[in-house]
C-alpha cells in the first residue's frame, strides 16, 4: 500500500468516525448554501507539520473549498499566526474542522517537540532520531512530522532494517549467534539490509564489535559508560544512544560522542499543538 493510500484511508475513516450519519448541529443551524471564510490560527509558538493533510481533510468533505496561506511543513510559527485560510460552504468547513485540527495538532506537536530536542544539541554533530513507538496506522505521518521538526527517521518497520534486540539475543543464544543467523537469512533471501545490535553493557559492545555490525545501540547506559562505549567502538560502527532520554539530559548524552540519540517520546508523548478555527464573514 502506498503512502497516499494510507493517508486517504486514515482521513476517510476519521471523517466517518466523527460525522457518522451527519452533522446534526450544523444541519440544524446553518443554511446549506451559506458561504464563508475560516482561519486556522496557531495559539502557541512551534513548528508546523501536516498542513497539506489538513487541506486533504477539508477537500474530502468538499472538493470545492479553496485554500490560501504561506505556511508549509517544517516552518516556524508564532502564537496568533494564521496558518491556513479556507473559503467555501460553511457547513463543509464545520464538518471537516475537528478532524483537520486533530491531525494538524498531533503532527505539529511532534514536529515542535522534535525541534526542541534538536535545538538542545545543535552544533554537537549528534542527530535526534525517532523509534517505532508510533500510533498504529499513523506511522508514515508521524515520522514525516519528525523530519519536519529537524529529526531523522530510524527504520520504518520490521521490514527495512535488522535490529537485534534483547529478546532476539536471548532466544538466539547470544549476540554472535543472532548476527550469524541474520546474515545467513539476508543472504538466503537476497536482502540488502544494515544490521544493528542493542547492547546494555561494555561486554556486549565488545561482542557486537567482533561481529562487524553496522550500528550499535547503547541502551540505558549512564554517561560514563556511554563515553567508554563510544571510545571502545572508535568509529567502527554507527553509535546510537537510547533509553531514558529527556530534554533535560539529552545534551549530556550528546557529549558522549554518539552519532544518534533515539527518542521514543517524539512520537508517543508529544503534546498536541494548540490551534483554533474561526469562521469569518464573507
C-alpha positions in Angstrom: 0.0 0.0 0.0 1.4 3.4 -1.0 1.7 6.3 1.4 -1.1 8.2 -0.4 -3.4 5.2 0.1 -2.6 5.0 3.8 -3.3 8.7 4.3 -6.5 8.6 2.3 -7.8 5.6 4.3 -6.9 7.3 7.5 -8.7 10.5 6.6 -11.7 8.7 5.3 -12.0 6.6 8.4 -11.5 9.6 10.7 -14.2 11.6 9.0 -16.6 8.7 9.1 -15.9 8.3 12.8 -16.7 12.0 13.5 -19.6 12.7 11.1 -21.3 9.4 11.2 -24.9 9.8 9.9 -24.5 13.5 9.6 -23.6 16.7 11.5 -26.9 17.4 13.1 -25.9 20.6 14.8 -24.6 22.3 11.6 -27.5 20.9 9.6 -30.0 22.5 12.1 -28.3 25.9 12.4 -26.7 26.8 9.1 -28.2 27.0 5.6 -26.5 24.6 3.2 -25.8 27.4 0.7 -24.2 29.8 3.1 -20.6 30.6 2.2 -17.9 32.0 4.4 -14.2 32.1 5.2 -12.4 30.4 8.1 -9.0 30.8 9.5 -6.9 28.3 11.4 -4.9 30.2 14.0 -1.9 29.0 16.0 -2.2 29.5 19.7 1.4 28.9 20.5 4.9 29.0 19.1 6.2 25.9 17.4 6.8 24.1 14.1 4.1 23.3 11.6 3.5 19.8 10.2 0.5 18.2 8.5 -0.7 21.3 6.7 -1.3 19.5 3.4 -3.1 16.7 5.2 -5.4 19.2 6.9 -6.2 20.5 3.4 -6.9 17.0 2.3 -9.5 16.5 5.1 -11.4 19.6 4.0 -11.2 18.5 0.4 -12.5 15.1 1.2 -15.6 16.8 2.6 -15.9 19.3 -0.2 -13.5 19.5 -3.1 -14.8 23.0 -4.0 -13.3 24.5 -0.9 -10.4 27.0 -1.5 -7.2 27.4 0.5 -4.7 30.2 1.0 -1.8 30.8 3.2 2.0 30.7 3.1 2.7 28.1 5.8 4.3 24.9 4.8 5.5 21.8 6.7 8.6 22.5 8.8 8.0 26.2 9.0 8.2 28.0 12.4 5.0 29.6 13.6 4.2 32.1 16.3 1.2 32.5 18.5 -1.8 34.2 16.8 -0.4 33.5 13.3 -3.0 32.4 10.7 -1.6 29.2 9.2 -4.4 28.4 6.8 -7.5 30.1 5.3 -10.4 28.1 4.0 -13.1 29.6 1.8 -16.4 28.0 0.7 -19.6 26.4 2.2 -19.7 26.9 6.0 -21.4 23.5 6.5 -18.4 21.8 4.8 -15.8 23.7 6.8 -17.5 22.8 10.1 -17.9 19.1 9.2 -14.2 18.9 8.5 -13.0 21.2 11.3 -12.3 18.8 14.1 -10.7 16.0 12.1 -8.4 18.5 10.3 -7.4 20.2 13.6 -6.8 16.9 15.3 -4.5 15.8 12.6 -2.7 19.2 12.4 -2.4 19.5 16.2 -0.9 16.0 16.6 1.6 16.3 13.8 2.7 19.8 14.6 3.1 18.7 18.3 5.5 16.0 17.1 7.4 18.5 14.9 7.6 21.0 17.7 8.9 18.6 20.3 11.4 17.2 17.8 12.7 20.7 17.2 13.1 21.3 20.9 15.2 18.1 21.2 17.3 19.0 18.2 17.8 22.6 19.5 19.3 21.3 22.7 22.1 19.5 20.9 22.5 21.9 18.0 26.2 22.2 16.9 27.2 18.9 18.6 27.1 16.9 15.3 24.7 14.4 17.0 21.3 13.8 15.4 18.0 13.0 17.0 16.1 10.1 15.6 12.7 8.6 16.3 11.6 5.0 17.1 8.8 2.6 16.2 6.8 3.8 19.2 4.2 5.3 17.0 0.4 5.5 16.9 -0.9 2.5 15.0 -1.6 3.4 11.3 -0.2 6.9 11.8 3.5 6.0 11.4 4.0 7.5 7.9 2.6 10.8 9.1 4.3 10.8 12.5 7.7 10.1 11.1 7.2 12.8 8.5 6.5 15.2 11.3 9.8 14.2 13.0 11.6 15.1 9.8 9.7 18.4 9.7 11.0 19.2 13.2 14.6 18.5 12.2 14.9 14.9 13.3 15.9 11.7 11.5 13.8 8.6 11.0 15.0 5.2 12.4 13.7 2.2 10.5 10.1 2.5 9.3 9.2 -1.0 10.4 10.3 -4.5 10.9 11.0 -5.0 7.2 13.6 -2.4 6.3 16.4 -2.9 8.8 17.8 -5.7 11.1 17.7 -4.6 14.7 18.7 -7.4 17.0 17.2 -6.6 20.4 17.5 -8.2 23.8 14.7 -10.8 23.2 16.3 -11.8 19.9 19.6 -12.2 21.6 18.2 -14.3 24.4 16.2 -16.5 22.0 19.1 -17.0 19.6 21.6 -17.8 22.2 23.8 -14.7 22.2 24.8 -11.7 20.1 27.2 -13.6 17.8 24.6 -16.3 17.1 21.9 -13.8 16.4 24.1 -11.8 14.0 25.2 -15.0 12.2 21.7 -16.1 11.7 20.6 -12.7 10.4 23.5 -12.6 7.9 22.5 -16.1 6.6 18.9 -15.1 6.4 19.7 -11.9 4.5 22.0 -13.8 2.1 19.5 -16.6 1.5 16.7 -14.2 0.8 18.8 -11.7 -1.2 18.0 -8.8 1.2 20.3 -5.9 1.4 20.0 -4.5 5.0 22.1 -2.9 7.7 22.5 -4.8 10.9 22.2 -3.1 14.3 22.6 -4.7 17.7 21.2 -3.5 21.0 23.7 -3.6 23.9 23.4 -2.9 27.6 27.0 -3.1 28.8 30.6 -3.0 27.6 31.0 -6.7 27.3 28.0 -6.8 24.9 29.6 -3.9 23.0 32.8 -5.8 22.5 30.9 -8.8 21.2 28.9 -6.7 18.8 32.1 -5.2 17.5 33.6 -8.6 17.0 30.7 -9.3 14.6 31.4 -6.2 12.5 27.8 -4.9 12.6 26.9 -1.6 11.0 25.3 0.0 14.1 25.4 -0.5 17.8 22.7 0.7 20.2 23.8 1.7 23.7 20.7 1.1 25.7 20.1 2.8 29.1 23.8 3.3 29.9 24.9 6.1 32.2 27.0 9.0 30.9 30.3 7.4 32.0 29.5 4.0 30.4 28.3 5.8 27.3 31.6 7.6 26.9 33.6 4.3 27.5 31.5 2.5 24.9 31.9 5.3 22.3 35.7 5.2 22.9 35.7 1.4 22.6 33.7 1.5 19.3 36.0 4.2 18.0 34.2 4.8 14.7 34.0 1.1 13.7 30.1 1.3 13.8 27.5 4.0 14.0 26.6 4.6 17.6 23.1 5.1 18.8 22.3 6.1 22.4 18.9 5.2 23.6 16.7 4.9 26.7 15.6 7.4 29.2 16.3 10.4 27.0 14.7 13.7 28.0 15.0 17.4 27.2 16.9 17.8 30.5 19.6 15.1 29.8 20.0 15.0 26.0 22.8 17.5 26.0 24.8 15.3 28.5 24.1 12.2 26.4 25.3 14.0 23.2 28.6 14.8 25.0 29.3 11.1 25.0 30.2 11.3 21.3 27.3 9.1 20.0 26.2 9.6 16.4 22.5 9.3 17.0 20.2 9.7 20.0 16.8 7.9 19.6 13.9 9.3 21.5 10.6 7.4 21.7 8.9 10.4 23.2 9.0 12.3 19.9 6.0 10.3 18.7 4.4 8.7 21.8 4.4 11.7 24.2 4.4 14.9 22.1 1.8 17.4 23.4 -0.9 18.4 20.9 -0.2 21.8 19.3 -2.9 24.3 20.1 -4.9 25.6 17.1 -8.3 27.1 16.7 -10.6 27.6 13.7 -12.7 30.7 13.5 -15.4 31.5 10.9 -15.2 35.0 9.4 -17.8 36.8 7.4 -17.5 36.7 3.7 
